[in-house]
Amino acid sequence: MRFHRPMSPAALAACAIMLGACASAPMGPSERPAPSAQAESERDTRASFERDRKAILAMAGDYKVTFDFTETVPFIEGYELKEPKLSGGHESVRVIEDRGDFISLQHILVVGPEDDPIVVKHWRQDWQYEPEEVLVFIGGNAWQTRPVAGDERRGAWSQTVYQVDDAPRYGGVARWTYEDGLAEWEPGAEWRPLPRRDMTTRDDYHAVDAVNRHVITPWGWVHEQDNTKLVLTGAPTPLVREVGVNTYRAFDDYPVERAEEYWQATKDYWAGVRAIWDGIEAEHERFAITIKGETEALYNPLLELAGKVEAGEVDTPAALAEARGVIAEFVTPEIGTLAERLRPTTTIASLD
């Protein structure tokens, strides 16, 4: 599917004016039939749905991004808070699919010097209206499909987040709210894998119990996280709490064209990779990646194949055939026990 940048406020206003000019003259009060309670309810539901869509689509665009994480409260005797981690770059967020009740936003990270930028396919967020199920992380590089009850899904959206290789990461369900003028989406706490900033540098915890909040702002949007880092040997035990604030400030003074060139060249390949993962999710209620810890052996080959497709060194069908083999090598429905899936941590001894 062809992606697009979000329309400017001026363009949206022009569309509204054009639509208004084409509308029929309104009926007088005496001519209007009294709306039924059901009609009013349906109208309100539709208006709420459209308002939610507007909030989700507002996250598409070009941004200067900062990722800011600070540990705040230790829960294990002797634990010393780690230094805050601050990083950033530029991201182009594109709508790669929009079916009305389903919206997929792909993040493309652009870093490095302007004359030689590095483009990285980053995370993806999929939004489903009134989902019947959501894919959630259950620890040890494993996921399972969780049914969503009627009361929970009514008027709600699920957000499922995927990693750079389109493997799943975490999911949650909540309603968008608009109190005090804020468009905000905040589900309950859900487990998620370690972030790469920790997965590659430490081995003292196994999962993050995270509250994941998206808020639309006048200058872009913000992704806030209230994280509790968990040790999962035995009963889940909190190690330390962390606050994360990822800001997306509208900005396009970077090589946006490189992000677009990369995606145009590789979008069919990545659509095929998504289809492989979709098939795994559809076939298996639970599945795991067999690698303990950082999954470089899985994502590096998939990213390298994308690079070859972009460079014209291999065509998309051949790249997807190879990608299917890479994924099959490391994914299994036989997830075993949580203890079997966990990598050892240095914290285990201190908890005994």
Residue frames relative to the residue before (quaternion, step in Angstrom):
aa qw qx qy qz dx dy dz
M 1.0000 0.0000 0.0000 0.0000 0.00 0.00 0.00
R 0.4610 -0.6746 0.5024 0.2827 3.53 -1.02 0.78
F 0.2708 -0.7673 0.5545 0.1744 3.55 -0.83 0.91
H 0.1791 -0.7883 0.5818 0.0895 3.53 -1.23 0.33
R 0.4744 -0.6024 0.5400 0.3471 3.49 -1.33 0.27
P 0.5613 -0.5866 0.4388 0.3852 3.60 -1.11 0.52
M 0.5471 -0.6248 0.4480 0.3312 3.57 -1.10 0.74
S 0.5075 -0.6366 0.4846 0.3199 3.55 -1.10 0.67
P 0.6457 -0.5116 0.3755 0.4247 3.62 -1.18 0.39
A 0.6412 0.5286 -0.3388 0.4411 3.59 0.99 -0.76
A 0.6563 0.5033 -0.3111 0.4682 3.57 1.00 -0.83
L 0.6385 0.5169 -0.3296 0.4653 3.57 0.99 -0.80
A 0.6457 0.5146 -0.3259 0.4605 3.58 0.97 -0.82
A 0.6437 0.5267 -0.3247 0.4504 3.57 0.98 -0.84
C 0.6353 0.5221 -0.3263 0.4661 3.57 1.02 -0.83
A 0.6492 0.5222 -0.3223 0.4495 3.56 0.94 -0.88
I 0.6472 0.5145 -0.3191 0.4634 3.58 1.00 -0.85
M 0.6572 0.5149 -0.3103 0.4546 3.57 0.97 -0.88
L 0.6557 0.5030 -0.3117 0.4689 3.56 0.96 -0.85
G 0.6490 0.5231 -0.3191 0.4510 3.54 0.99 -0.82
A 0.6477 0.5324 -0.3225 0.4395 3.57 1.02 -0.77
C 0.6920 0.4706 -0.2724 0.4748 3.55 1.14 -0.59
A 0.5403 0.6454 -0.4051 0.3569 3.58 1.21 -0.25
S 0.5430 -0.6012 0.4717 0.3480 3.55 -1.20 0.53
A 0.6027 -0.5432 0.4294 0.3966 3.53 -1.21 0.43
P 0.4895 -0.6844 0.4442 0.3077 3.61 -0.86 0.86
M 0.4923 -0.6389 0.5054 0.3065 3.52 -1.20 0.62
G 0.5353 -0.6019 0.4816 0.3453 3.53 -1.21 0.48
P 0.6993 -0.4885 0.3121 0.4183 3.60 -1.20 0.43
S 0.6832 0.4948 -0.3052 0.4418 3.59 0.93 -0.81
E 0.6622 0.5152 -0.3069 0.4493 3.58 1.20 -0.47
R 0.6238 0.5715 -0.3462 0.4055 3.59 1.15 -0.50
P 0.3744 -0.7038 0.5453 0.2592 3.61 -0.86 0.90
A 0.5389 -0.6168 0.4612 0.3413 3.57 -1.07 0.69
P 0.4044 -0.7217 0.4963 0.2631 3.62 -0.71 0.97
S 0.4457 -0.6702 0.5231 0.2804 3.53 -1.08 0.74
A 0.6507 -0.5056 0.3871 0.4136 3.57 -1.26 0.36
Q 0.6469 0.5189 -0.3232 0.4559 3.56 1.03 -0.80
A 0.6486 0.5154 -0.3197 0.4598 3.58 0.99 -0.83
E 0.6484 0.5113 -0.3179 0.4660 3.57 0.99 -0.81
S 0.6429 0.5202 -0.3188 0.4632 3.56 1.00 -0.83
E 0.6586 0.5014 -0.3063 0.4702 3.57 0.95 -0.85
R 0.6384 0.5244 -0.3205 0.4635 3.56 1.03 -0.78
D 0.6586 0.5026 -0.3061 0.4690 3.58 0.96 -0.87
T 0.6383 0.5264 -0.3238 0.4589 3.57 1.01 -0.84
R 0.6621 0.5029 -0.3060 0.4638 3.54 0.96 -0.91
A 0.6501 0.5161 -0.3198 0.4569 3.58 0.95 -0.84
S 0.6474 0.5134 -0.3111 0.4696 3.58 1.01 -0.84
F 0.6307 0.5363 -0.3152 0.4641 3.56 1.02 -0.87
E 0.6872 0.4745 -0.2882 0.4687 3.59 0.86 -0.91
R 0.6283 0.5242 -0.3388 0.4644 3.58 1.04 -0.70
D 0.6318 0.5212 -0.3243 0.4733 3.59 1.04 -0.78
R 0.6432 0.5220 -0.3253 0.4561 3.57 0.92 -0.88
K 0.6358 0.5354 -0.3264 0.4501 3.56 0.97 -0.85
A 0.6490 0.5151 -0.3151 0.4628 3.59 1.00 -0.82
I 0.6665 0.4951 -0.3054 0.4664 3.59 0.91 -0.89
L 0.6944 0.4779 -0.2792 0.4598 3.57 0.85 -0.96
A 0.5661 0.6021 -0.3833 0.4124 3.60 1.20 -0.44
M 0.6124 0.5618 -0.3597 0.4242 3.61 1.17 -0.33
A 0.5553 0.5753 -0.4051 0.4434 3.60 1.26 -0.15
G 0.4499 0.6716 -0.5050 0.3025 3.57 -1.06 0.73
D 0.5223 -0.5941 0.5014 0.3505 3.54 -1.33 -0.36
Y 0.0362 -0.8537 0.5130 -0.0814 3.55 -0.72 1.11
K 0.3138 -0.6177 0.6717 0.2622 3.45 -1.45 0.37
V 0.1250 -0.8387 0.5300 -0.0029 3.57 -0.62 1.17
T 0.0613 -0.7558 0.6487 0.0652 3.54 -1.15 0.71
F 0.1745 -0.7537 0.6283 0.0823 3.55 -1.10 0.84
D 0.0226 0.8350 -0.5393 0.1069 3.57 -0.32 1.28
F 0.0586 0.8145 -0.5694 0.0949 3.61 -0.47 1.21
T 0.0052 -0.8062 0.5888 -0.0576 3.56 -0.85 1.06
E 0.3341 -0.7162 0.5761 0.2086 3.57 -0.79 1.00
T 0.1967 -0.8354 0.5110 0.0486 3.57 -0.92 0.94
V 0.8319 0.0751 0.0145 0.5496 3.63 0.76 -1.00
P 0.2303 -0.7689 0.5762 0.1537 3.65 -0.64 1.03
F 0.2119 -0.7952 0.5571 0.1112 3.58 -1.12 0.66
I 0.6789 0.4036 -0.2888 0.5412 3.58 1.27 0.07
E 0.5433 -0.6418 0.4405 0.3145 3.56 -0.88 1.01
G 0.8163 0.2558 -0.2019 0.4770 3.54 -0.88 0.97
Y 0.5233 0.6304 -0.4303 0.3790 3.60 1.22 -0.16
E 0.2028 -0.7734 0.5918 0.1031 3.57 -0.90 0.94
L 0.4974 -0.6649 0.4707 0.2983 3.56 -0.84 1.01
K 0.4095 -0.7075 0.5242 0.2387 3.53 -0.99 0.90
E 0.6315 -0.5280 0.4061 0.3969 3.54 -1.25 0.42
P 0.5508 -0.5990 0.4529 0.3643 3.63 -1.02 0.69
K 0.2412 -0.7616 0.5857 0.1370 3.55 -1.16 0.63
L 0.0073 0.7936 -0.6049 0.0650 3.54 -0.71 1.16
S 0.1352 0.7701 -0.6127 0.1148 3.56 -0.80 1.02
G 0.0228 -0.8194 0.5728 0.0056 3.56 -1.21 0.04
G 0.0261 0.7738 -0.6326 0.0186 3.50 -1.36 -0.18
H 0.5079 -0.5923 0.4925 0.3855 3.53 -1.14 -0.68
E 0.0742 -0.8009 0.5936 0.0285 3.56 -1.04 0.77
S 0.2047 -0.7140 0.6573 0.1277 3.48 -1.17 0.82
V 0.1237 -0.7911 0.5983 0.0306 3.57 -0.65 1.16
R 0.0539 -0.8393 0.5398 -0.0363 3.56 -0.56 1.18
V 0.4198 -0.6496 0.5708 0.2757 3.54 -1.17 0.70
I 0.0783 -0.8262 0.5571 0.0288 3.59 -0.43 1.16
E 0.7826 0.0409 -0.0719 0.6170 3.57 1.30 -0.11
D 0.0666 0.7737 -0.6265 0.0660 3.56 -1.03 0.85
R 0.0077 -0.8110 0.5829 -0.0482 3.55 -0.40 1.30
G 0.6626 -0.4676 0.3097 0.4963 3.56 1.20 0.33
D 0.8190 0.1254 -0.0465 0.5579 3.56 0.37 -1.23
F 0.7190 0.3048 -0.2296 0.5809 3.59 1.30 0.20
I 0.0111 0.7885 -0.6127 0.0524 3.57 -0.85 1.05
S 0.1047 -0.7888 0.6044 0.0388 3.57 -0.90 0.96
L 0.1083 -0.7936 0.5986 0.0109 3.56 -0.80 1.13
Q 0.1508 -0.7926 0.5880 0.0574 3.57 -0.71 1.11
H 0.2463 -0.7580 0.5914 0.1224 3.57 -0.89 1.03
I 0.0692 -0.7755 0.6274 0.0131 3.56 -0.94 0.98
L 0.2475 -0.8048 0.5309 0.0955 3.56 -0.50 1.25
V 0.0812 -0.7766 0.6243 0.0250 3.57 -0.97 0.93
V 0.0833 0.7983 -0.5866 0.1079 3.59 -0.58 1.17
G 0.6565 0.5285 -0.3754 0.3856 3.55 -1.31 0.17
P 0.7407 -0.4243 0.2859 0.4355 3.57 -1.32 0.00
E 0.6097 -0.5929 0.3843 0.3594 3.58 -1.11 0.68
D 0.7030 0.4682 -0.2802 0.4560 3.58 1.00 -0.75
D 0.7909 0.1232 -0.0936 0.5921 3.60 1.23 -0.19
P 0.0380 0.8527 -0.5196 0.0385 3.61 0.68 1.09
I 0.3287 -0.7020 0.5961 0.2092 3.52 -1.28 0.55
V 0.1628 -0.7885 0.5894 0.0651 3.57 -0.81 1.03
V 0.0317 -0.7979 0.6012 -0.0297 3.55 -0.82 1.05
K 0.3839 -0.6631 0.5831 0.2699 3.56 -0.88 0.90
H 0.1800 -0.8142 0.5480 0.0669 3.56 -0.53 1.20
W 0.7938 -0.3049 0.2101 0.4825 3.59 -1.13 -0.60
R 0.2636 -0.7398 0.6005 0.1506 3.53 -1.36 0.30
Q 0.1179 -0.7814 0.6075 0.0800 3.56 -1.06 0.71
D 0.1394 -0.7840 0.6038 0.0382 3.56 -0.80 1.13
W 0.1481 -0.7954 0.5864 0.0389 3.57 -0.88 1.05
Q 0.0397 -0.7981 0.6008 -0.0205 3.58 -0.79 1.08
Y 0.3522 -0.7442 0.5327 0.1957 3.57 -0.80 1.04
E 0.8548 -0.0336 -0.0304 0.5169 3.55 -0.99 0.97
P 0.0510 0.8492 -0.5228 0.0537 3.61 0.71 1.07
E 0.4253 -0.6820 0.5345 0.2615 3.55 -1.13 0.65
E 0.7914 0.0345 -0.0099 0.6102 3.59 1.24 -0.47
V 0.1344 -0.7680 0.6197 0.0898 3.54 -1.30 0.36
L 0.4005 -0.7070 0.5330 0.2362 3.56 -1.07 0.80
V 0.0342 -0.8213 0.5687 -0.0294 3.59 -0.68 1.11
F 0.5010 -0.6433 0.5014 0.2893 3.54 -1.24 0.60
I 0.1282 -0.8172 0.5599 0.0482 3.61 -0.91 0.91
G 0.6769 -0.5113 0.2875 0.4447 3.60 1.23 0.41
G 0.8286 0.2308 -0.1609 0.4840 3.54 -1.18 0.56
N 0.6085 -0.5819 0.3416 0.4175 3.61 0.99 0.85
A 0.5560 0.5582 -0.4206 0.4498 3.57 0.91 1.00
W 0.1465 -0.7826 0.6035 0.0430 3.53 -1.23 0.67
Q 0.0559 -0.7832 0.6157 0.0663 3.55 -1.24 0.42
T 0.4926 -0.6407 0.5070 0.2996 3.54 -1.25 0.53
R 0.1382 -0.7900 0.5949 0.0528 3.57 -0.78 1.06
P 0.4015 -0.6993 0.5282 0.2661 3.62 -0.77 0.98
V 0.2539 -0.7484 0.5950 0.1460 3.57 -1.13 0.69
A 0.3914 -0.7468 0.4931 0.2141 3.56 -0.59 1.19
G 0.6892 -0.5241 0.3239 0.3814 3.55 -1.22 0.59
D 0.6777 0.4881 -0.3033 0.4588 3.58 0.86 -0.91
E 0.6634 0.5110 -0.3082 0.4515 3.57 1.03 -0.75
R 0.7537 0.4185 -0.2343 0.4494 3.58 0.91 -0.81
R 0.5139 0.6674 -0.4249 0.3315 3.59 1.19 -0.40
G 0.8431 0.0584 -0.0912 0.5267 3.58 -0.58 1.17
A 0.6029 0.5872 -0.3376 0.4216 3.59 1.29 0.03
W 0.2701 -0.7198 0.6124 0.1841 3.53 -1.37 0.24
S 0.2756 -0.6970 0.6244 0.2200 3.54 -1.15 0.63
Q 0.1446 -0.7218 0.6653 0.1243 3.51 -1.27 0.59
T 0.0424 -0.7683 0.6386 0.0124 3.56 -0.82 1.03
V 0.1986 -0.7989 0.5636 0.0684 3.54 -0.73 1.13
Y 0.1551 -0.7933 0.5876 0.0373 3.55 -0.99 0.97
Q 0.5112 -0.6804 0.4532 0.2653 3.53 -1.16 0.72
V 0.7603 -0.3947 0.2496 0.4514 3.58 -1.29 0.02
D 0.7226 0.3965 -0.2376 0.5140 3.60 1.15 -0.56
D 0.5222 -0.6595 0.3680 0.3962 3.59 1.37 0.24
A 0.3742 0.6513 -0.5332 0.3891 3.57 1.19 0.48
P 0.5543 -0.6229 0.4200 0.3581 3.62 -1.06 0.60
R 0.2326 -0.7545 0.5963 0.1452 3.52 -1.29 0.41
Y 0.7434 -0.3034 0.2170 0.5552 3.63 0.59 -1.08
G 0.1382 -0.7885 0.5931 0.0865 3.55 -1.29 0.27
G 0.0146 0.7899 -0.6128 0.0151 3.55 -1.26 0.43
V 0.2688 -0.7535 0.5835 0.1395 3.55 -1.31 0.36
A 0.2223 0.7559 -0.5959 0.1553 3.58 -0.95 0.87
R 0.4573 -0.6324 0.5388 0.3172 3.54 -1.34 0.16
W 0.4620 -0.6119 0.5546 0.3233 3.54 -1.18 0.55
T 0.1183 -0.7784 0.6139 0.0565 3.57 -1.03 0.84
Y 0.2147 -0.7973 0.5595 0.0719 3.55 -1.21 0.61
E 0.2641 0.7873 -0.5149 0.2128 3.57 1.09 0.66
D 0.8465 0.1228 -0.1218 0.5035 3.55 -1.14 0.77
G 0.6772 -0.5320 0.2913 0.4166 3.56 1.10 0.67
L 0.5890 0.5700 -0.3721 0.4355 3.61 1.25 0.19
A 0.2516 -0.7096 0.6367 0.1665 3.55 -0.97 0.91
E 0.1171 0.8261 -0.5199 0.1830 3.55 -0.31 1.31
W 0.0879 -0.7709 0.6298 0.0369 3.56 -1.09 0.82
E 0.1223 0.8036 -0.5657 0.1386 3.58 -0.64 1.14
P 0.1650 -0.7910 0.5830 0.0854 3.61 -0.46 1.18
G 0.6375 -0.4775 0.4115 0.4430 3.54 -1.30 -0.07
A 0.6876 -0.4734 0.3439 0.4298 3.55 -1.29 0.21
E 0.0051 -0.7736 0.6330 -0.0281 3.56 -1.05 0.89
W 0.5130 -0.6261 0.4854 0.3306 3.55 -1.15 0.61
R 0.0126 0.7633 -0.6457 -0.0172 3.52 -1.28 0.52
P 0.5981 -0.5603 0.4116 0.3986 3.63 -1.17 0.38
L 0.6511 -0.4765 0.4008 0.4340 3.55 -1.30 0.20
P 0.4648 -0.6309 0.5276 0.3280 3.58 -1.10 0.60
R 0.6348 -0.5577 0.3687 0.3875 3.56 -1.13 0.59
R 0.5986 0.5872 -0.3666 0.4030 3.60 1.07 -0.70
D 0.7251 0.3655 -0.2279 0.5373 3.59 1.20 -0.52
M 0.6106 0.5826 -0.3585 0.3991 3.58 0.98 -0.80
T 0.7422 0.4157 -0.2244 0.4754 3.58 1.03 -0.76
T 0.7620 0.3814 -0.1986 0.4842 3.61 1.21 -0.20
R 0.8118 0.1612 -0.0789 0.5556 3.63 1.15 -0.29
D 0.1745 -0.7950 0.5767 0.0706 3.55 -1.23 0.50
D 0.4607 0.7155 -0.4202 0.3152 3.58 1.06 0.71
Y 0.7744 0.1771 -0.1820 0.5795 3.61 1.18 0.30
H 0.4477 -0.7507 0.4521 0.1780 3.57 -1.26 0.49
A 0.8148 0.0292 0.0339 0.5780 3.62 1.04 -0.61
V 0.3259 -0.7043 0.5914 0.2190 3.52 -1.36 0.28
D 0.2065 -0.7245 0.6436 0.1347 3.57 -0.94 0.95
A 0.0088 0.8776 -0.4690 0.0986 3.53 -0.07 1.34
V 0.2250 -0.6823 0.6750 0.1677 3.49 -1.27 0.67
N 0.1653 -0.8236 0.5424 -0.0113 3.51 -0.57 1.31
R 0.0140 0.8410 -0.5366 0.0678 3.61 -0.36 1.21
H 0.1107 -0.7721 0.6237 0.0513 3.58 -0.93 0.97
V 0.0062 -0.7976 0.6015 -0.0444 3.57 -0.83 1.04
I 0.3204 -0.7363 0.5665 0.1851 3.56 -0.89 0.99
T 0.1283 -0.7981 0.5876 0.0360 3.57 -0.90 0.96
P 0.6519 -0.5099 0.3668 0.4247 3.63 -1.22 0.21
W 0.7518 0.3852 -0.2026 0.4953 3.60 1.14 -0.58
G 0.7855 -0.1598 0.1111 0.5875 3.61 1.27 0.09
W 0.4855 -0.6290 0.4700 0.3843 3.54 -0.56 -1.16
V 0.2486 -0.7592 0.5852 0.1388 3.53 -1.30 0.33
H 0.2052 -0.7442 0.6276 0.1012 3.53 -1.14 0.81
E 0.0693 -0.8190 0.5694 -0.0135 3.55 -0.33 1.30
Q 0.0913 -0.7956 0.5981 0.0324 3.56 -1.10 0.74
D 0.1265 -0.7287 0.6680 0.0829 3.53 -1.10 0.85
N 0.0264 -0.8643 0.4983 -0.0631 3.55 -0.07 1.34
T 0.0911 -0.7391 0.6624 0.0817 3.53 -1.16 0.74
K 0.2804 -0.7702 0.5528 0.1499 3.58 -0.62 1.14
L 0.1725 -0.8378 0.5178 0.0181 3.54 -0.67 1.22
V 0.2510 -0.6809 0.6637 0.1816 3.51 -1.28 0.66
L 0.2113 -0.8394 0.4961 0.0682 3.59 -0.65 1.14
T 0.4377 0.6418 -0.5081 0.3720 3.62 1.13 0.31
G 0.7769 0.1112 -0.1391 0.6039 3.58 -0.53 1.16
A 0.7731 -0.2414 0.2208 0.5434 3.56 -1.07 -0.70
P 0.5707 -0.5950 0.4219 0.3772 3.63 -0.97 0.75
T 0.0692 -0.8101 0.5818 -0.0226 3.56 -0.80 1.08
P 0.3883 -0.7308 0.5028 0.2497 3.61 -0.72 0.98
L 0.2851 -0.7505 0.5761 0.1538 3.54 -1.01 0.88
V 0.7685 -0.1969 0.1967 0.5762 3.57 0.77 -1.07
R 0.3574 -0.7060 0.5649 0.2337 3.56 -1.22 0.50
E 0.1117 -0.7910 0.6015 0.0096 3.53 -1.18 0.74
V 0.2203 -0.7374 0.6227 0.1415 3.53 -1.18 0.70
G 0.0688 -0.7981 0.5982 0.0212 3.57 -0.91 0.94
V 0.0163 -0.7784 0.6275 -0.0059 3.56 -1.00 0.85
N 0.0355 -0.7856 0.6174 -0.0216 3.56 -0.53 1.23
T 0.1227 -0.8221 0.5548 0.0371 3.59 -0.51 1.17
Y 0.1438 -0.7603 0.6315 0.0502 3.53 -1.07 0.91
R 0.0095 -0.8212 0.5675 -0.0597 3.56 -0.11 1.35
A 0.5162 -0.6725 0.4319 0.3077 3.59 -0.69 1.12
F 0.2338 0.7485 -0.5650 0.2567 3.56 -0.70 1.16
D 0.0026 0.8302 -0.5573 0.0120 3.60 -0.79 0.91
D 0.4533 0.6731 -0.4624 0.3573 3.58 1.21 0.45
Y 0.5483 0.5093 -0.4542 0.4834 3.53 0.61 1.26
P 0.6630 -0.5359 0.3213 0.4123 3.64 -1.13 0.25
V 0.1125 -0.8244 0.5544 0.0204 3.56 0.45 1.27
E 0.6177 0.5803 -0.3488 0.4001 3.57 1.02 -0.79
R 0.6117 0.5458 -0.3641 0.4420 3.61 1.10 -0.56
A 0.6187 0.5214 -0.3440 0.4765 3.58 1.05 -0.71
E 0.6752 0.4953 -0.2960 0.4596 3.56 0.93 -0.89
E 0.6395 0.5207 -0.3266 0.4617 3.58 0.97 -0.83
Y 0.6431 0.5224 -0.3255 0.4556 3.57 0.94 -0.90
W 0.7135 0.4649 -0.2865 0.4390 3.58 0.77 -1.00
Q 0.6264 0.5332 -0.3492 0.4487 3.59 0.96 -0.76
A 0.6926 0.4886 -0.2775 0.4523 3.57 0.99 -0.84
T 0.8059 0.3200 -0.1300 0.4810 3.60 1.02 -0.77
K 0.4390 0.7447 -0.4453 0.2333 3.63 1.21 -0.23
D 0.6490 0.5057 -0.3368 0.4578 3.61 1.01 -0.69
Y 0.6117 0.5313 -0.3457 0.4733 3.56 1.07 -0.69
W 0.7103 0.4475 -0.2796 0.4658 3.59 0.77 -0.97
A 0.5756 0.5505 -0.3880 0.4637 3.63 1.10 -0.47
G 0.6557 0.5045 -0.3074 0.4701 3.56 1.03 -0.76
V 0.6292 0.5174 -0.3319 0.4756 3.59 1.04 -0.77
R 0.6318 0.5215 -0.3341 0.4661 3.61 0.96 -0.81
A 0.6450 0.5304 -0.3214 0.4464 3.57 0.98 -0.83
I 0.6114 0.5365 -0.3508 0.4640 3.60 1.07 -0.69
W 0.6841 0.4667 -0.2846 0.4829 3.59 0.88 -0.93
D 0.6142 0.5427 -0.3527 0.4515 3.61 1.01 -0.73
G 0.6449 0.5243 -0.3173 0.4567 3.57 1.02 -0.79
I 0.6292 0.5240 -0.3274 0.4714 3.57 1.04 -0.77
E 0.6620 0.5039 -0.3013 0.4660 3.60 0.92 -0.93
A 0.6779 0.4997 -0.2959 0.4507 3.59 0.94 -0.87
E 0.7127 0.4739 -0.2538 0.4506 3.57 1.01 -0.82
H 0.8083 0.2338 -0.0875 0.5333 3.58 1.02 -0.77
E 0.4156 -0.7031 0.5214 0.2471 3.56 -0.84 0.99
R 0.7749 0.0908 -0.0478 0.6237 3.56 1.17 -0.63
F 0.1195 0.7750 -0.6170 0.0668 3.55 -1.09 0.68
A 0.2072 -0.7811 0.5826 0.0861 3.55 -1.27 0.45
I 0.3667 -0.6323 0.6215 0.2820 3.49 -1.38 0.34
T 0.4348 -0.7612 0.4245 0.2268 3.56 -0.65 1.11
I 0.5522 0.5986 -0.3989 0.4216 3.60 1.23 -0.24
K 0.2920 -0.7309 0.5864 0.1915 3.58 -0.97 0.84
G 0.8040 0.2096 -0.1704 0.5297 3.57 -0.74 1.01
E 0.8401 -0.1687 0.1327 0.4981 3.56 -1.22 -0.61
T 0.3069 -0.8022 0.4963 0.1265 3.59 -0.78 1.08
E 0.0999 0.8395 -0.5267 0.0888 3.60 0.97 0.82
A 0.6421 0.5413 -0.3346 0.4275 3.59 1.00 -0.76
L 0.6646 0.4610 -0.2951 0.5086 3.58 1.26 -0.34
Y 0.7818 0.3823 -0.2274 0.4370 3.59 0.62 -1.07
N 0.5968 0.5819 -0.3883 0.3930 3.62 1.01 -0.58
P 0.6781 0.4701 -0.3258 0.4616 3.66 0.80 -0.81
L 0.6526 0.5139 -0.3312 0.4477 3.61 0.99 -0.74
L 0.6566 0.4874 -0.3080 0.4862 3.58 1.02 -0.75
E 0.6379 0.5230 -0.3292 0.4595 3.58 1.02 -0.76
L 0.6251 0.5262 -0.3387 0.4666 3.59 1.02 -0.71
A 0.6208 0.5291 -0.3406 0.4676 3.59 1.03 -0.76
G 0.6419 0.5274 -0.3161 0.4582 3.57 1.01 -0.83
K 0.6549 0.5016 -0.3099 0.4726 3.58 1.02 -0.76
V 0.6188 0.5246 -0.3423 0.4741 3.57 1.06 -0.72
E 0.6564 0.5106 -0.3137 0.4583 3.59 0.91 -0.90
A 0.7113 0.4533 -0.2554 0.4725 3.57 0.98 -0.85
G 0.4822 -0.6830 0.4288 0.3424 3.59 1.25 -0.16
E 0.4362 0.7168 -0.4436 0.3148 3.58 1.24 0.32
V 0.7785 0.0732 -0.0440 0.6218 3.58 1.23 -0.41
D 0.4194 -0.7031 0.5008 0.2811 3.59 -1.02 0.68
T 0.7007 -0.5098 0.3068 0.3937 3.56 -1.24 0.47
P 0.6616 0.5000 -0.3464 0.4385 3.69 0.76 -0.82
A 0.6658 0.4908 -0.3121 0.4674 3.60 0.94 -0.83
A 0.6437 0.5177 -0.3255 0.4601 3.58 1.00 -0.80
L 0.6689 0.4969 -0.3063 0.4602 3.59 0.96 -0.80
A 0.6028 0.5407 -0.3654 0.4591 3.58 1.04 -0.64
E 0.6706 0.4766 -0.2963 0.4852 3.57 0.99 -0.82
A 0.6340 0.5391 -0.3263 0.4483 3.58 1.01 -0.82
R 0.6276 0.5383 -0.3391 0.4489 3.58 0.98 -0.80
G 0.6597 0.5049 -0.3066 0.4646 3.57 1.00 -0.78
V 0.6285 0.5292 -0.3337 0.4622 3.59 1.02 -0.77
I 0.6803 0.4828 -0.2957 0.4655 3.58 0.85 -0.96
A 0.6536 0.5250 -0.3173 0.4433 3.59 0.92 -0.88
E 0.6170 0.5724 -0.3435 0.4167 3.58 1.10 -0.68
F 0.8108 0.3082 -0.1228 0.4822 3.57 1.02 -0.79
V 0.6809 0.4627 -0.2929 0.4863 3.63 1.22 0.00
T 0.0375 0.8083 -0.5837 0.0671 3.56 -0.92 0.94
P 0.4121 -0.6826 0.5346 0.2799 3.61 -1.13 0.58
E 0.5973 0.5405 -0.3593 0.4711 3.59 1.28 -0.23
I 0.0626 -0.8790 0.4723 0.0214 3.55 0.33 1.24
G 0.3503 -0.7485 0.5019 0.2551 3.62 1.16 -0.33
T 0.6713 -0.4632 0.3647 0.4492 3.56 -1.22 -0.44
L 0.6491 -0.5053 0.3865 0.4170 3.54 -1.26 0.34
A 0.6397 0.5397 -0.3299 0.4367 3.59 0.94 -0.87
E 0.6562 0.5098 -0.3100 0.4619 3.59 1.02 -0.76
R 0.7025 0.4817 -0.2716 0.4480 3.59 1.07 -0.70
L 0.6194 0.5885 -0.3523 0.3821 3.58 1.11 -0.56
R 0.3708 -0.6653 0.5878 0.2728 3.54 -1.16 0.56
P 0.5913 -0.5733 0.4110 0.3910 3.64 -1.08 0.55
T 0.1422 -0.7769 0.6039 0.1073 3.56 -1.16 0.55
T 0.5501 -0.6205 0.4522 0.3286 3.54 -1.23 0.52
T 0.5935 0.5956 -0.3549 0.4086 3.58 1.28 -0.28
I 0.5231 0.6819 -0.4113 0.3037 3.57 1.13 -0.63
A 0.6701 0.5097 -0.3176 0.4363 3.60 0.83 -0.90
S 0.6761 0.5028 -0.3064 0.4429 3.58 0.96 -0.78
L 0.6731 0.4887 -0.3054 0.4635 3.58 1.21 -0.34
D 0.5625 0.6271 -0.3872 0.3746 3.60 1.19 -0.38
